[in-house]
Amino acid sequence: MKPRKVNRGVLEEQKQREENKTQNQRALLFILPLVMLAVLIVGIFFGYKFYVNSVSELSPVSPSETIMDDVVSSNPYFLRAVNSASTLSADFVPETVEACGVLIAPEASDDLTAMVNDAADNGFNLMVVEGYVSYDDLDARYQDAVQDYRDSGKASLVMAEAHIKKESPPAGENEQQTGLLVYLTVKTDGKFADTPAYSWLMRHSVEYGFILRYPDAENAGGVSYSSHLYRYVGRSNAYKMRALDMDFDEYAAYLAAQ
């Protein structure tokens, strides 16, 4: 039996196909990482653009435009927290003026008026319920609240004071005495925090120098979260706090450490 004759052309064609296959596999191994890198770069690029857009929405005014408004205040508690570790005396009475139907520190009056007017232009009827409250009025309010809590729940004096202090600090520990804290709300059947007006404030209040005073349940003063209380710090400080992602207590500590 004669040996089978191998077609040289067929062998060369098969060898060429195998070489092409090997080259294609090598090319794929080289190109695939490049494609993955390109996808990663595009993802980072669009992620960055999304971040920039998000920040610009929160801070529509350029930070450079806020530097000119460094507010100088004669109020010794302008950028100081008020709490059990840093109290106000009974005879501390800050200078105040009337704005939006309440008494408030003069450095905050124009910005408060502008914020309320601009909110109205956007369809939000902000009501400024309170501004400055005297030591005596805060003390009377606190004592009444403690007694009411004791009467309704038959709690001890210590338990009642601990509860009320989280909602409304006693005189000497309450920042409403500074004239820099305002209570804002709108007419609503639900919670103020669920309203479009609150969302507008959270986005734009820094443009007028106001920040949400108690944004978290845990804070240095031990006061519970409140969607109503806004503290005036001036536009520069408000923007810096947002840029540093700090609440008022953290920012006050940050300044003290400088």
C-alpha positions as CSV (number, residue, x, y, z in Angstrom):
1,M,0.0,0.0,0.0
2,K,1.5,3.3,-1.1
3,P,1.8,6.1,1.5
4,R,-0.8,8.8,1.3
5,K,0.6,11.8,-0.5
6,V,0.2,15.0,1.5
7,N,-0.8,18.2,-0.4
8,R,1.9,20.8,0.5
9,G,-0.5,23.6,-0.4
10,V,-3.1,22.4,2.1
11,L,-0.4,22.2,4.8
12,E,0.8,25.7,4.2
13,E,-2.8,27.0,4.1
14,Q,-3.5,25.3,7.5
15,K,-0.3,26.6,9.0
16,Q,-1.2,30.1,7.8
17,R,-4.6,29.9,9.4
18,E,-3.1,28.8,12.7
19,E,-0.6,31.7,12.5
20,N,-3.4,34.1,11.8
21,K,-5.4,32.8,14.6
22,T,-2.4,33.2,17.0
23,Q,-1.8,36.7,15.8
24,N,-5.5,37.6,16.2
25,Q,-5.4,36.2,19.8
26,R,-2.3,38.3,20.6
27,A,-3.8,41.4,19.0
28,L,-7.0,40.8,21.1
29,L,-4.9,40.5,24.3
30,F,-3.2,43.8,23.4
31,I,-6.3,45.7,22.4
32,L,-8.7,44.5,25.2
33,P,-6.8,46.3,28.0
34,L,-6.7,49.4,25.8
35,V,-10.5,49.3,25.3
36,M,-11.0,48.7,29.0
37,L,-8.7,51.7,29.8
38,A,-10.6,53.9,27.3
39,V,-13.9,52.9,28.9
40,L,-12.5,53.7,32.4
41,I,-11.3,57.1,31.2
42,V,-14.6,57.9,29.6
43,G,-16.4,56.8,32.8
44,I,-14.1,59.0,35.0
45,F,-14.6,62.0,32.6
46,F,-18.4,61.8,32.7
47,G,-18.4,61.1,36.4
48,Y,-16.3,64.2,37.0
49,K,-18.7,66.2,34.8
50,F,-21.6,64.9,36.8
51,Y,-19.9,65.8,40.1
52,V,-19.0,69.3,38.8
53,N,-22.6,69.9,37.7
54,S,-23.9,68.6,41.0
55,V,-21.6,71.0,43.0
56,S,-22.5,73.9,40.7
57,E,-26.2,73.3,41.3
58,L,-25.6,73.4,45.1
59,S,-23.4,76.4,44.8
60,P,-24.6,78.4,41.8
61,V,-22.6,81.4,42.8
62,S,-18.8,81.1,42.2
63,P,-16.9,80.9,45.5
64,S,-14.7,83.8,44.3
65,E,-17.8,86.0,44.3
66,T,-18.4,85.3,48.0
67,I,-15.0,86.4,49.2
68,M,-16.0,90.1,49.0
69,D,-18.6,89.6,51.7
70,D,-16.5,88.7,54.7
71,V,-18.9,89.9,57.4
72,V,-17.4,91.7,60.4
73,S,-19.6,91.4,63.4
74,S,-19.5,93.0,66.9
75,N,-21.5,90.0,68.2
76,P,-18.9,87.9,70.2
77,Y,-20.9,84.8,69.3
78,F,-21.0,85.4,65.5
79,L,-18.9,82.3,64.8
80,R,-19.1,80.6,68.2
81,A,-21.3,77.8,69.1
82,V,-23.6,78.2,72.1
83,N,-24.2,75.2,74.3
84,S,-23.6,73.9,77.8
85,A,-19.8,74.3,77.4
86,S,-20.1,77.8,75.9
87,T,-23.0,79.7,77.5
88,L,-24.5,83.1,77.3
89,S,-25.0,85.2,80.4
90,A,-28.4,86.5,81.4
91,D,-27.4,90.1,80.7
92,F,-26.1,89.3,77.1
93,V,-28.3,91.3,74.8
94,P,-27.0,91.6,71.2
95,E,-27.8,94.5,68.9
96,T,-30.8,93.7,66.8
97,V,-32.9,95.3,64.0
98,E,-36.3,94.3,62.7
99,A,-36.4,92.3,59.5
100,C,-39.2,90.1,58.1
101,G,-41.3,90.7,61.2
102,V,-38.6,89.5,63.7
103,L,-35.6,90.9,65.6
104,I,-32.3,89.8,64.2
105,A,-28.6,90.8,64.3
106,P,-28.1,93.7,61.9
107,E,-25.5,91.9,59.8
108,A,-28.1,89.3,58.9
109,S,-31.1,91.5,58.2
110,D,-30.5,92.3,54.5
111,D,-29.6,88.7,53.6
112,L,-32.6,87.4,55.4
113,T,-34.9,89.8,53.6
114,A,-33.3,88.9,50.2
115,M,-33.6,85.2,50.9
116,V,-37.3,85.5,51.8
117,N,-38.0,87.7,48.8
118,D,-36.2,85.4,46.4
119,A,-38.0,82.4,47.8
120,A,-41.3,84.1,47.1
121,D,-40.2,84.8,43.6
122,N,-39.7,81.0,43.2
123,G,-43.1,80.3,44.6
124,F,-42.2,79.6,48.2
125,N,-43.8,81.6,50.9
126,L,-41.3,81.4,53.7
127,M,-42.5,82.4,57.1
128,V,-39.9,83.8,59.6
129,V,-41.5,82.7,62.9
130,E,-38.7,83.7,65.3
131,G,-35.4,85.5,65.4
132,Y,-33.9,86.9,68.6
133,V,-35.4,85.7,71.9
134,S,-34.3,87.1,75.2
135,Y,-32.8,85.1,78.0
136,D,-35.8,85.6,80.2
137,D,-38.2,84.5,77.5
138,L,-36.1,81.4,76.7
139,D,-36.0,80.5,80.4
140,A,-39.7,80.8,80.9
141,R,-40.3,78.8,77.7
142,Y,-37.9,76.0,78.8
143,Q,-39.4,75.8,82.3
144,D,-42.9,75.5,80.9
145,A,-41.9,72.8,78.5
146,V,-40.2,70.8,81.2
147,Q,-43.2,71.1,83.5
148,D,-45.6,70.1,80.7
149,Y,-43.5,67.1,79.9
150,R,-43.5,66.0,83.5
151,D,-47.3,66.5,83.8
152,S,-48.0,64.5,80.6
153,G,-45.6,61.6,81.2
154,K,-45.1,61.7,84.9
155,A,-41.4,61.8,84.2
156,S,-38.8,62.9,86.8
157,L,-37.3,66.3,86.6
158,V,-34.0,65.0,85.3
159,M,-35.7,62.9,82.6
160,A,-37.9,65.8,81.5
161,E,-35.0,68.3,81.3
162,A,-32.9,65.8,79.3
163,H,-35.7,65.4,76.8
164,I,-36.6,69.1,76.5
165,K,-33.0,70.1,76.2
166,K,-32.6,68.1,73.0
167,E,-35.6,69.9,71.4
168,S,-35.1,73.4,72.8
169,P,-32.0,74.2,74.9
170,P,-32.4,76.2,78.1
171,A,-31.6,79.9,78.5
172,G,-27.9,80.5,78.3
173,E,-27.4,77.5,76.0
174,N,-29.9,78.6,73.3
175,E,-28.5,80.3,70.1
176,Q,-31.8,82.3,69.6
177,Q,-30.3,84.7,72.2
178,T,-27.6,85.6,69.8
179,G,-30.0,87.1,67.2
180,L,-28.3,85.0,64.6
181,L,-30.7,82.1,64.5
182,V,-34.0,82.1,62.7
183,Y,-36.9,79.7,62.7
184,L,-38.3,79.2,59.1
185,T,-41.3,77.3,57.9
186,V,-44.2,77.3,55.4
187,K,-47.8,76.4,55.6
188,T,-48.0,72.6,55.1
189,D,-50.1,69.7,56.2
190,G,-46.9,67.6,56.6
191,K,-43.4,68.0,57.7
192,F,-41.4,71.1,56.6
193,A,-38.5,68.8,55.6
194,D,-40.7,67.2,53.0
195,T,-41.7,70.5,51.2
196,P,-40.1,72.0,48.1
197,A,-39.4,75.1,50.1
198,Y,-37.1,73.1,52.4
199,S,-35.3,71.7,49.3
200,W,-34.9,75.2,47.9
201,L,-33.4,76.4,51.2
202,M,-31.0,73.4,51.4
203,R,-29.8,74.4,47.9
204,H,-29.7,78.1,48.1
205,S,-29.5,79.3,51.8
206,V,-25.7,79.6,51.6
207,E,-26.1,82.2,48.9
208,Y,-27.6,84.4,51.7
209,G,-25.1,83.4,54.4
210,F,-27.5,81.0,56.2
211,I,-26.8,77.3,57.0
212,L,-29.0,74.7,58.6
213,R,-27.9,74.8,62.2
214,Y,-28.7,71.3,63.4
215,P,-28.5,69.0,60.3
216,D,-27.8,65.8,62.2
217,A,-29.2,64.0,65.2
218,E,-25.7,63.9,66.6
219,N,-23.9,67.3,67.1
220,A,-21.6,68.9,69.6
221,G,-24.5,70.8,71.3
222,G,-26.6,67.7,71.7
223,V,-29.6,69.3,70.0
224,S,-31.9,67.1,67.9
225,Y,-32.1,67.6,64.1
226,S,-34.3,70.5,63.1
227,S,-35.3,71.4,59.6
228,H,-36.5,74.9,60.8
229,L,-33.5,76.5,62.4
230,Y,-31.0,78.4,60.3
231,R,-27.9,80.2,61.5
232,Y,-26.4,83.3,59.9
233,V,-22.7,83.0,59.3
234,G,-22.1,85.2,56.2
235,R,-21.8,84.0,52.6
236,S,-18.1,83.4,52.7
237,N,-18.3,81.2,55.8
238,A,-21.4,79.4,54.5
239,Y,-19.7,78.5,51.2
240,K,-16.5,77.4,53.1
241,M,-18.6,75.1,55.3
242,R,-20.2,73.5,52.3
243,A,-16.8,73.1,50.5
244,L,-15.4,71.5,53.7
245,D,-18.5,69.5,54.3
246,M,-18.7,70.7,57.9
247,D,-21.6,71.6,60.1
248,F,-21.4,74.7,62.3
249,D,-19.9,72.9,65.3
250,E,-17.2,71.3,63.2
251,Y,-16.5,74.6,61.4
252,A,-16.3,76.5,64.7
253,A,-13.8,73.9,66.1
254,Y,-11.9,74.2,62.8
255,L,-11.6,78.0,63.1
256,A,-10.6,77.7,66.8
257,A,-7.7,75.4,65.8
258,Q,-6.3,77.8,63.2
